[in-house]
Amino acid sequence: LECDLAMNLVGQPLVRQQVMKGVREFLENQNPVKPLVMSFHGSTGTGKTYVSSMLVRYLFQGGLRSPYVHQFSPIVHFPHAEQIEQYKESLKRWIQGNLTNCGRSVFLFDEMDKMHPGLIDVIIPFLGPSWVVYGTNYRKAIFIFISNAGGEQINEMTLDLWRARKDREEISLQDLEPAISKAVFENPQSGFWKSGIINEHLIDFVVPFLPLKRHHVKQCVVSELVQQGLEVRPSVVQEVADSIPYFPEEEKIFSSTGCKTVASRISFFF
């Protein structure tokens, strides 16, 4: 996993460091006091989904298709605000049942910024250090929350640090964490709004994904060409990278969509 992150995750030194630290410490501990809870934040196309799928690929045969990996999307699984009580009940039962089957299960909550406030609190009993919940020993589970919330703040701070001539390798969690917390946990639109998960400090690792620069996008284009079995032509790499919008308006430093649209754009230039 560490090698794969180093080779294939572009422009995210902080992510590599945080994810490896969290996963390594957790898996080496035979008797963890609580499940591993990580929250991934950043704007579109910066690698949040990519890292979570890479992680489960190394933990389980079949990766995301493993029966022990469970993905939730608010738009797919919890679309109607008026049915929130029903959703709470079924989410609680689903997690409880699956932890009974396998204490090592992984639960991925996508687009936390679109989750109805209050819904996620139903899983609080599974995240803390109590020994047995509803008769299930669940302390070896992994929960990952994925969210675009905080992305704007991360982008702004990365831009400020860039203007101050600070290299992205020098950006620390301490630089970003206060801004992320404010954006994510104090926003009434966020799934974490007034959540006990925050108040009880149940998240072990807040993982910020930084905006990607043009040379990172080029790296994504190269690896996508290789993956599609296409010839890596410098002209194509340049054209795909140039076709993507960048911000801020004047300097055009960071990709507005990260590497998200790279795969679909390649066919235009080949």
C-alpha positions, 0 to 999 in steps of 0.5 A, a space after each residue: 500500500 505504501 509503495 502504491 501510494 508513493 507511486 500512484 497518488 500524485 501530489 498528496 504527501 500529507 495523505 500518504 503520511 496520515 493514511 499510512 500512520 493510521 492504518 499501520 498503527 491500527 492493524 499492528 494493534 491486536 487489541 485496538 480500543 476503538 475502530 479506526 475512523 478517518 475523514 477524507 476532505 478535499 475538492 473534486 478529483 484530488 484522490 479521496 475515492 481513489 485512496 479509499 478504494 486502494 486501501 480496501 484493495 490491500 485489505 480485502 480480496 476483491 477490494 470494493 466488491 468484497 462482502 466485507 466492504 460496505 459503501 454508503 452514498 446519501 443520494 443512493 441510500 438516504 435520498 429522502 429527508 422525511 424518511 430519516 428515522 427509517 434510514 437511521 434504523 436500517 443503517 444501525 441494523 446494517 452495521 450491526 449485522 455486518 460487524 457480527 459477520 466480520 469484525 474487520 469490516 470496512 464502511 465507506 461513507 461517501 459525500 458526507 457533505 450531502 448526508 442529512 444532518 443527524 443521520 450519521 449520529 446513529 453509528 456513534 455507538 460503533 465508533 467509540 471505545 465501549 467494549 461491546 455494543 449490542 452484543 457485537 465486538 466491533 473494535 477492529 472495524 474501519 470507518 472512512 468518511 469522504 467529503 468535499 466539505 473543507 475543499 474550498 478552505 484547503 484550496 485557499 490555504 494551499 494557495 496562500 502558502 504557495 504565494 508565500 513560497 511554501 512548498 506543498 511538502 512543507 504543508 502540515 496538518 496543523 496548517 489546515 486542520 482549523 480551517 477544515 474543522 470550521 468548514 465541516 463541523 460548523 456548517 448546517 448543510 454538512 452531515 457532521 453538523 452538531 454531530 456527536 462524532 465531532 463532539 466526542 472526538 471519535 475521528 482519529 485522522 482528518 486527512 486533507 487532500 490538496 488541490 493539484 497543479 498542472 504537473 500533477 495533472 500531467 502525471 495523471 494523464 500519463 498514468 491514464 494513457 498507460 492504463 488504457 494501453 495507449 502511447 504516451 505522447 508528450 503532445 497529448 499529455 500537454 493538450 489534455 492538461 491544457 484543456 482542464 480549467 485552472 484557478 485562480 483566474 489570474 495565476 491558473 495554478 491549481 486544477 479546478 477538477 483535479 484529475 477527475 476528467 482526465 480519463 474522459 478527455 483523453 479520447 478527444 486528443 487521440 
